[in-house]
């Protein structure tokens, strides 16, 4: 049976009036590209919500990678 290990990387959502949504996207893209080059495979991106911010605005992005052990 195959075994896998997992890596979790949190990307905080950038806040502020002058921050575009593309800034956070580019940070996610940079992390994903770097980890794939190290042999990790993107498994899932989770967007948890903070009730204080609002229902439809994620507080961060959890990027989950896996690789076979």
Backbone as CSV, one residue per row, in Angstrom:
resi,resn,N_x,N_y,N_z,CA_x,CA_y,CA_z,C_x,C_y,C_z
1,UNK,0.844,-1.182,0.000,0.000,0.000,0.000,0.892,1.250,0.000
2,UNK,0.535,2.220,-0.818,1.299,3.459,-0.893,1.060,4.308,0.348
3,UNK,2.115,5.019,0.763,1.995,5.949,1.889,2.369,7.343,1.402
4,UNK,1.718,8.325,1.982,1.931,9.702,1.575,2.232,10.568,2.788
5,UNK,2.967,11.636,2.541,3.135,12.654,3.569,2.519,13.940,3.042
6,UNK,2.117,14.798,3.971,1.413,16.021,3.591,2.112,17.236,4.172
7,UNK,2.021,18.314,3.444,2.608,19.582,3.862,1.528,20.651,3.750
8,UNK,1.395,21.474,4.777,0.394,22.525,4.815,1.103,23.880,4.830
9,UNK,0.727,24.739,3.914,1.304,26.082,3.835,0.158,27.080,3.916
10,UNK,0.263,28.022,4.854,-0.784,29.043,5.015,-0.344,30.344,4.371
11,UNK,-1.197,30.873,3.523,-0.971,32.167,2.885,-2.005,33.128,3.450
12,UNK,-1.587,34.104,4.259,-2.565,35.053,4.798,-3.137,35.934,3.688
13,UNK,-4.384,36.288,3.845,-5.015,37.196,2.879,-4.477,38.592,3.141
14,UNK,-3.993,39.223,2.084,-3.457,40.574,2.237,-4.601,41.551,2.402
15,UNK,-4.431,42.470,3.332,-5.490,43.426,3.646,-5.025,44.839,3.338
16,UNK,-5.960,45.706,3.125,-5.642,47.104,2.885,-6.358,47.634,1.665
17,UNK,-6.436,48.931,1.593,-7.157,49.570,0.491,-6.399,49.487,-0.828
18,UNK,-5.067,49.437,-0.771,-4.278,49.448,-1.993,-3.833,48.055,-2.427
19,UNK,-4.319,47.011,-1.770,-3.936,45.644,-2.112,-4.952,45.083,-3.092
20,UNK,-4.466,44.583,-4.216,-5.379,43.978,-5.186,-5.496,42.484,-4.891
21,UNK,-6.567,41.872,-5.362,-6.750,40.434,-5.156,-5.668,39.647,-5.874
22,UNK,-5.059,40.224,-6.886,-3.994,39.561,-7.617,-2.740,39.354,-6.788
23,UNK,-2.506,40.196,-5.770,-1.324,40.050,-4.921,-1.333,38.716,-4.183
24,UNK,-2.466,38.377,-3.585,-2.582,37.112,-2.858,-2.517,35.944,-3.837
25,UNK,-3.144,36.078,-4.985,-3.091,35.033,-6.004,-1.656,34.771,-6.439
26,UNK,-0.902,35.825,-6.662,0.493,35.676,-7.094,1.332,35.011,-6.009
27,UNK,1.067,35.301,-4.750,1.774,34.648,-3.647,1.459,33.154,-3.629
28,UNK,0.197,32.790,-3.829,-0.191,31.379,-3.900,0.500,30.700,-5.081
29,UNK,0.518,31.342,-6.200,1.160,30.784,-7.397,2.651,30.560,-7.150
30,UNK,3.299,31.518,-6.503,4.726,31.408,-6.215,5.008,30.209,-5.307
31,UNK,4.198,30.046,-4.246,4.377,28.936,-3.310,4.137,27.600,-4.014
32,UNK,3.083,27.512,-4.784,2.764,26.259,-5.485,3.886,25.886,-6.445
33,UNK,4.362,26.830,-7.222,5.435,26.564,-8.183,6.706,26.101,-7.472
34,UNK,7.052,26.760,-6.358,8.266,26.394,-5.617,8.159,24.990,-5.038
35,UNK,7.007,24.636,-4.479,6.849,23.324,-3.858,6.788,22.199,-4.894
36,UNK,6.190,22.466,-6.042,6.139,21.462,-7.106,7.557,21.143,-7.588
37,UNK,8.399,22.148,-7.664,9.787,21.931,-8.071,10.552,21.082,-7.062
38,UNK,10.079,21.055,-5.798,10.715,20.243,-4.748,10.135,18.831,-4.681
39,UNK,9.209,18.507,-5.581,8.661,17.160,-5.619,7.299,16.989,-4.961
40,UNK,6.705,18.066,-4.480,5.376,18.002,-3.874,4.319,18.135,-4.948
41,UNK,3.152,17.570,-4.713,2.024,17.670,-5.635,0.897,18.421,-4.930
42,UNK,0.316,19.391,-5.636,-0.806,20.138,-5.070,-1.979,19.203,-4.868
43,UNK,-2.502,19.162,-3.653,-3.634,18.296,-3.337,-4.929,19.106,-3.254
44,UNK,-4.875,20.218,-2.514,-6.103,20.987,-2.314,-5.766,22.370,-1.771
45,UNK,-6.650,23.321,-2.031,-6.564,24.645,-1.418,-7.843,24.854,-0.626
46,UNK,-7.681,25.162,0.659,-8.819,25.371,1.559,-8.862,26.854,1.914
47,UNK,-10.055,27.416,1.922,-10.211,28.832,2.262,-11.097,28.962,3.503
48,UNK,-10.491,28.925,4.694,-11.282,29.085,5.909,-11.778,30.528,6.037
49,UNK,-12.931,30.677,6.656,-13.533,31.996,6.820,-13.485,32.419,8.280
50,UNK,-13.321,33.697,8.501,-13.356,34.283,9.835,-14.699,34.995,9.980
51,UNK,-15.464,34.612,10.965,-16.803,35.191,11.146,-16.751,36.700,11.355
52,UNK,-15.639,37.215,11.878,-15.510,38.657,12.114,-15.363,39.431,10.814
53,UNK,-14.739,38.795,9.813,-14.519,39.471,8.524,-15.771,39.419,7.668
54,UNK,-16.396,38.273,7.598,-17.573,38.101,6.766,-17.630,36.692,6.216
55,UNK,-18.788,36.277,5.813,-19.003,34.904,5.375,-18.299,34.596,4.060
56,UNK,-18.229,35.544,3.155,-17.712,35.263,1.819,-16.276,35.726,1.603
57,UNK,-15.594,36.129,2.662,-14.217,36.604,2.532,-13.300,35.686,3.333
58,UNK,-12.400,34.957,2.669,-11.503,34.056,3.405,-10.485,34.843,4.230
59,UNK,-10.107,34.286,5.379,-9.097,34.941,6.215,-7.693,34.560,5.765
60,UNK,-7.566,33.418,5.075,-6.276,32.963,4.561,-6.529,31.845,3.559
61,UNK,-5.465,31.323,3.010,-5.546,30.181,2.112,-4.629,29.096,2.657
62,UNK,-5.154,27.904,2.853,-4.358,26.762,3.283,-4.083,25.916,2.038
63,UNK,-2.825,25.827,1.649,-2.450,25.058,0.476,-1.889,23.724,0.969
64,UNK,-2.464,22.636,0.502,-2.088,21.295,0.953,-1.370,20.577,-0.180
65,UNK,-0.177,20.080,0.128,0.622,19.333,-0.824,0.779,17.896,-0.320
66,UNK,1.018,16.971,-1.251,1.300,15.593,-0.862,2.423,15.059,-1.731
67,UNK,3.089,14.043,-1.187,4.055,13.285,-1.979,4.165,11.893,-1.389
68,UNK,4.509,10.967,-2.244,4.634,9.577,-1.826,5.898,9.405,-0.999
69,UNK,5.785,8.641,0.072,6.935,8.385,0.962,7.673,7.173,0.453
